[in-house]
């Protein structure tokens, strides 16, 4: 038991554990909505678009977490709204216009970072460093996680309706476009909440893999959302311990744990797992062939 | 008083990029009837259903239910074509029907006994009670259509707009759905159903609304569903206003 508990005698590991629990739960909870809305690729784009905002935050506020948060939020919103504007004013579709803008924003962000008054390690923003979480980072993560879970809980019925049947949701008087923006806003906030713990890019793993895994195992929406939250949390803690024991970077370790569970669900899931379905198909074919061989 | 228990479509024109899909449509639909909406592809059937549901803006005219603007309220339920739904969505039949209560419940209010009773009644009326806990991806086409209807019933809507519900259904499923629609019409609801199979029209509907961009004919089945009107409705080109 001490094997598991010993690492948490250090204060930096206690903070890291809190950060992992919060980020794992919030991202995992949100992942159900993202997978059902098929926003996985948009999330990937948005994560890269945070960079110029982080660079502007670093230039004007040094590395103050609030400055970084505001910069990242504004950058992501500009990319989303700019992408939507291009979609509405041209023949391009959302994926292309947002795809074009996010990579431009990412390149712009890398160039901007050269002008930051403090030395900024790019990989720190992209892949995080949960072992370096300060109190300020934890407070930002607390506040954002609470806000995201609260908003998703208040609007979960509206979101569910809009995700399942947007046309009927609209006919019932819901603004499906507004709900979509709300979901995108929560995605951006979750990425920012995850910046210090797992980084902008690795946060995509926590925003997609938990619900994607549960979706391969369960037919229940509630299980997908809550199971995603608990899987995200458990994987984040296991990844943290792995990174401590084996001396691995923590963000990638967390994502590798989630990926391993995902692959296991894909292969061995009792109902939708590939191996089980192959075996079932073979059994069905044998059963169908059996009478004809007898007769 | 004239507007009571009527869905009034008053000189409605709906356009896509300035090209009218429906032109000056003027009909008065009575509640308690099952109305077949007939016309060739591109005649404006789906557009009309969406316009009534408030999903398309009206270029001119107005639509009133019981004398009031009904758009985007729960008194009108729109049932999309089955192909537009992701049937792998992780939800049971009861979960789907529960959604009909969402507009009333908002974000916080929990499901009351009354909400549960309404959902159970919706499942019973649509003969889905034994399938309530089944995944929606395990439903047949007819059962999927009934699940849509059950959700509309749970929404306690007065008007149901169905877009091609009979398409792709076998004879038994058609018969089942027809009985359920008749039962709902018997409860005073108005059912407006777009449909393309002319052979089955006589056994399905009380009234027919024949449309080819503009109104060709509307009235009780026996009076209106005539070879002459069918020929006019399905003439290759949509009629130009004031056509010969």
Interface residues (C-beta under 8 A of the other chain):
Chain A: X36 X153 X154 X155 X156 X157 X158 X160 X161 X163 X164 X165 X167 X168 X170 X171 X172 X173 X215 X218 X219 X220 X221 X223 X224
Chain B: X53 X54 X55 X72 X73 X74 X76 X77 X78 X79 X80 X84 X85 X86 X89 X90 X91 X92 X95 X96 X99 X102 X103 X105 X106 X107 X108 X135 X137 X151 X155
